[in-house]
């Protein structure tokens, strides 16, 4: 795919998202939508724990000499308030400046969050500017399934002495 095609694809995706059209979305009725009187307020909650991650480089379609674009697969095992696994894909971009770059990722988490089971999707957006990181990880709206329908929130990741931990601030409707 050439640069012009990539730009055009990006514009199309942005336009689709701005008008609420998502080609990957599947219509799904949540229980609270079928009967609005059953909807209970969301509880503000906090979860934390540790995780292991395996990152594997994957081939890219970019054949440009000197390209710093990369693609990785992610496999995680969560422990603590969130017990489960996730699988995901990451795209990366390096720069000629040491300590600067960016990544985006999407991962599907499957497990139990403080006793409630289901799946949900996390969206990552990270940049590093001269070694200073900035990372945002959010729950994709309406991606929760099972007992995690209605999940919303934001996750922070900390790495200390090679160990990964998470801090997850989230809301979840009370169970009926």
C-alpha positions in Angstrom: 0.0 0.0 0.0 1.6 3.3 -1.0 1.6 6.5 1.1 -1.3 8.1 -0.8 -3.5 5.0 -0.2 -2.6 5.0 3.5 -3.6 8.6 3.8 -6.9 8.0 1.9 -7.7 5.0 4.1 -7.0 7.1 7.3 -9.3 9.8 6.1 -12.0 7.3 5.3 -11.7 5.6 8.7 -11.7 9.0 10.5 -14.8 10.1 8.5 -16.6 6.8 9.3 -15.8 7.2 13.0 -16.9 10.8 13.1 -20.4 9.9 11.8 -20.7 6.8 13.9 -20.1 4.1 11.3 -17.8 1.3 12.2 -17.3 -1.4 9.7 -16.2 -3.9 12.4 -19.2 -3.2 14.7 -21.9 -5.8 15.1 -25.3 -4.7 16.3 -25.8 -6.0 19.8 -28.6 -5.3 22.2 -27.4 -4.9 25.8 -29.8 -6.0 28.6 -30.1 -2.4 29.8 -31.2 -1.2 26.4 -34.1 -3.7 26.1 -35.7 -2.4 29.3 -34.4 1.0 30.5 -36.1 0.5 33.9 -33.6 -2.3 34.7 -30.6 -0.1 34.3 -28.8 0.6 37.6 -26.2 3.2 38.3 -22.6 2.5 37.5 -20.3 1.9 40.5 -16.9 3.6 40.5 -14.3 0.9 41.3 -10.6 0.3 41.4 -8.6 -2.9 40.6 -4.9 -3.6 40.6 -2.5 -6.5 40.2 0.3 -7.8 38.1 0.7 -9.2 34.6 3.2 -11.0 32.4 3.4 -10.1 28.7 4.9 -11.8 25.7 5.6 -9.5 22.8 6.5 -11.2 19.4 7.6 -9.2 16.3 5.4 -9.9 13.3 6.1 -9.2 9.6 5.0 -5.9 8.1 3.9 -4.9 4.6 6.1 -1.9 4.7 9.1 -2.5 2.4 10.5 1.0 2.6 14.2 1.0 3.2 15.1 2.4 6.7 11.5 2.1 7.9 11.0 2.2 11.6 7.5 0.8 11.5 6.8 -2.4 13.4 4.0 -4.8 14.2 3.9 -7.0 17.3 1.5 -9.6 18.8 0.7 -9.4 22.5 -0.2 -12.2 24.9 -0.8 -11.3 28.5 -1.7 -13.1 31.7 -3.4 -10.9 34.4 -3.3 -11.6 38.1 -5.0 -9.8 41.1 -8.3 -8.1 40.9 -8.4 -9.0 37.2 -7.7 -12.7 36.5 -7.5 -13.6 32.9 -5.7 -13.4 29.6 -5.5 -11.1 26.6 -4.4 -11.2 23.0 -3.7 -8.2 21.0 -1.8 -6.4 18.2 0.5 -3.5 18.4 1.8 -1.1 15.8 5.0 0.9 16.5 7.0 3.8 15.0 10.5 4.7 15.9 12.3 7.9 15.1 15.9 8.8 14.4 16.0 10.5 17.9 16.9 8.0 20.6 14.1 7.7 23.2 11.3 9.0 20.9 8.6 7.0 19.2 5.0 5.8 19.4 2.7 2.8 19.6 -1.0 2.0 19.3 -2.5 -1.3 20.3 -5.8 -3.1 20.7 -6.2 -6.1 23.0 -9.1 -8.4 23.9 -9.2 -9.2 27.6 -11.1 -12.4 28.7 -11.4 -13.2 32.4 -12.9 -12.2 35.7 -12.8 -8.7 37.1 -13.5 -8.7 40.9 -15.8 -11.8 40.5 -17.6 -10.7 37.3 -16.7 -12.6 34.1 -16.7 -11.6 30.5 -14.6 -9.9 27.9 -13.7 -6.3 27.0 -11.3 -4.5 24.7 -8.5 -2.1 25.7 -7.2 0.6 23.3 -3.6 1.8 23.9 -2.0 5.0 22.6 1.5 5.7 23.7 4.3 8.2 22.9 7.8 8.6 24.1 9.4 12.0 23.7 13.2 12.0 24.5 12.6 9.2 27.0 9.5 10.7 28.7 6.5 8.3 28.2 2.9 9.3 27.9 0.4 6.4 27.8 -3.4 6.2 27.6 -5.2 2.9 27.9 -9.0 3.0 27.8 -11.8 0.5 27.6 -13.4 0.6 24.2 -17.0 1.8 24.7 -19.6 -0.9 24.7 -17.0 -3.7 24.3 -17.9 -5.4 27.6 -19.7 -8.8 27.4 -21.2 -11.2 29.9 -21.2 -9.7 33.4 -18.9 -6.9 32.1 -21.5 -5.2 29.9 -21.4 -1.5 30.5 -17.7 -1.5 31.6 -15.9 1.8 31.1 -12.6 2.9 32.4 -8.9 3.6 32.2 -5.9 1.5 33.0 -2.4 2.6 33.9 0.7 0.3 33.6 3.7 0.5 35.8 7.0 -1.3 35.1 9.4 -1.6 38.0 12.5 -3.8 38.0 11.2 -5.7 35.0 7.8 -6.5 36.7 4.6 -5.2 35.2 1.6 -4.1 37.2 -1.7 -2.5 36.4 -3.9 0.1 38.1 -7.5 0.0 36.7 -10.0 2.8 37.5 -13.4 1.7 36.1 -17.2 1.9 36.3 -19.5 -0.9 36.0 -23.3 -1.0 36.4 -24.5 -2.7 39.5 -25.9 -6.2 38.8 -29.7 -6.4 38.9 
